[in-house]
């Protein structure tokens, strides 16, 4: 019975550690994607401004 309890404890610890790693990974990739999205949006805004300036000249 004690061995089964230890196995259960280790399984739970491994599971929660996996959840922690997954959370850190998803947070990091989400942050990178937000940064890339904002950079893309900024680049699009610059292109639009340049096009409107070319049309005005």
PASEBA-1860 file (N, C-alpha, C; in nm, 3 decimals):
! residues 57
1> XXXXXXXX> 0.082/-0.120/0.000/0.000/0.000/0.000/0.086/0.125/0.000 ~ 0.196/0.123/0.072/0.283/0.241/0.080/0.350/0.269/-0.053 ~ 0.384/0.163/-0.128/0.447/0.180/-0.258/0.349/0.246/-0.355 ~ 0.224/0.204/-0.350/0.122/0.262/-0.438/0.104/0.411/-0.406 ~ 0.113/0.446/-0.281/0.101/0.586/-0.242/0.216/0.670/-0.294 ~ 0.337/0.612/-0.287/0.454/0.685/-0.338/0.447/0.701/-0.490 ~ 0.401/0.596/-0.557/0.387/0.603/-0.703/0.284/0.711/-0.739 ~ 0.176/0.713/-0.665/0.074/0.816/-0.687/0.128/0.955/-0.663
9> XXXXXXXX> 0.207/0.971/-0.557/0.267/1.101/-0.527/0.360/1.146/-0.640 ~ 0.444/1.054/-0.688/0.536/1.088/-0.797/0.462/1.119/-0.926 ~ 0.355/1.045/-0.951/0.274/1.071/-1.071/0.211/1.209/-1.063 ~ 0.160/1.244/-0.946/0.100/1.375/-0.928/0.204/1.486/-0.942 ~ 0.322/1.466/-0.885/0.429/1.565/-0.896/0.473/1.582/-1.041 ~ 0.484/1.472/-1.114/0.522/1.479/-1.256/0.415/1.550/-1.336 ~ 0.290/1.522/-1.305/0.178/1.586/-1.375/0.177/1.737/-1.350 ~ 0.191/1.778/-1.225/0.189/1.920/-1.194/0.312/1.991/-1.250
17> XXXXXXXX> 0.427/1.923/-1.253/0.547/1.981/-1.313/0.524/2.001/-1.463 ~ 0.461/1.903/-1.527/0.428/1.915/-1.669/0.334/2.031/-1.695 ~ 0.238/2.049/-1.610/0.147/2.163/-1.624/0.222/2.296/-1.609 ~ 0.316/2.299/-1.517/0.395/2.420/-1.498/0.480/2.452/-1.620 ~ 0.544/2.350/-1.676/0.626/2.370/-1.796/0.538/2.414/-1.912 ~ 0.422/2.352/-1.927/0.330/2.388/-2.035/0.283/2.533/-2.019 ~ 0.256/2.574/-1.897/0.212/2.711/-1.871/0.321/2.811/-1.909 ~ 0.444/2.782/-1.869/0.556/2.871/-1.902/0.576/2.878/-2.053
25> XXXXXXXX> 0.570/2.764/-2.120/0.586/2.759/-2.266/0.477/2.839/-2.336 ~ 0.352/2.817/-2.296/0.242/2.889/-2.360/0.248/3.039/-2.333 ~ 0.289/3.077/-2.214/0.304/3.219/-2.182/0.412/3.282/-2.269 ~ 0.524/3.213/-2.284/0.634/3.266/-2.365/0.593/3.278/-2.511 ~ 0.530/3.174/-2.566/0.493/3.180/-2.707/0.383/3.282/-2.731 ~ 0.293/3.298/-2.636/0.189/3.401/-2.649/0.252/3.539/-2.652 ~ 0.349/3.563/-2.563/0.416/3.693/-2.559/0.488/3.721/-2.690 ~ 0.555/3.619/-2.744/0.626/3.636/-2.872/0.527/3.667/-2.983
33> XXXXXXXX> 0.415/3.597/-2.985/0.314/3.620/-3.089/0.252/3.758/-3.077 ~ 0.229/3.807/-2.958/0.177/3.943/-2.941/0.279/4.044/-2.992 ~ 0.407/4.024/-2.960/0.512/4.113/-3.008/0.517/4.114/-3.160 ~ 0.514/3.996/-3.221/0.517/3.987/-3.367/0.395/4.053/-3.429 ~ 0.280/4.034/-3.368/0.157/4.096/-3.419/0.164/4.247/-3.413 ~ 0.215/4.300/-3.304/0.227/4.445/-3.292/0.331/4.499/-3.390 ~ 0.440/4.427/-3.409/0.542/4.469/-3.505/0.485/4.466/-3.646 ~ 0.407/4.364/-3.679/0.346/4.354/-3.812/0.249/4.470/-3.833
41> XXXXXXXX> 0.168/4.497/-3.731/0.071/4.605/-3.742/0.141/4.740/-3.760 ~ 0.250/4.761/-3.688/0.327/4.885/-3.701/0.385/4.898/-3.841 ~ 0.435/4.787/-3.896/0.491/4.789/-4.031/0.382/4.821/-4.134 ~ 0.264/4.767/-4.115/0.153/4.794/-4.207/0.113/4.940/-4.201 ~ 0.114/4.997/-4.082/0.080/5.138/-4.068/0.180/5.226/-4.140 ~ 0.309/5.191/-4.132/0.412/5.268/-4.201/0.393/5.260/-4.352 ~ 0.362/5.141/-4.403/0.340/5.123/-4.547/0.221/5.206/-4.592 ~ 0.113/5.205/-4.514/-0.006/5.283/-4.549/0.026/5.432/-4.551
49> XXXXXXXX> 0.104/5.480/-4.455/0.141/5.621/-4.451/0.226/5.659/-4.572 ~ 0.320/5.571/-4.609/0.405/5.598/-4.725/0.322/5.602/-4.853 ~ 0.226/5.513/-4.868/0.141/5.511/-4.986/0.057/5.638/-4.995 ~ 0.003/5.683/-4.882/-0.080/5.803/-4.885/0.006/5.927/-4.915 ~ 0.130/5.928/-4.869/0.219/6.042/-4.900/0.254/6.043/-5.047 ~ 0.275/5.925/-5.108/0.307/5.917/-5.250/0.189/5.963/-5.335 ~ 0.070/5.933/-5.293/-0.049/5.972/-5.369/-0.072/6.123/-5.361 ~ -0.034/6.183/-5.249/-0.054/6.328/-5.231/0.047/6.408/-5.312
57> X> 0.157/6.351/-5.350/0.259/6.427/-5.422/0.237/6.427/-5.569
END
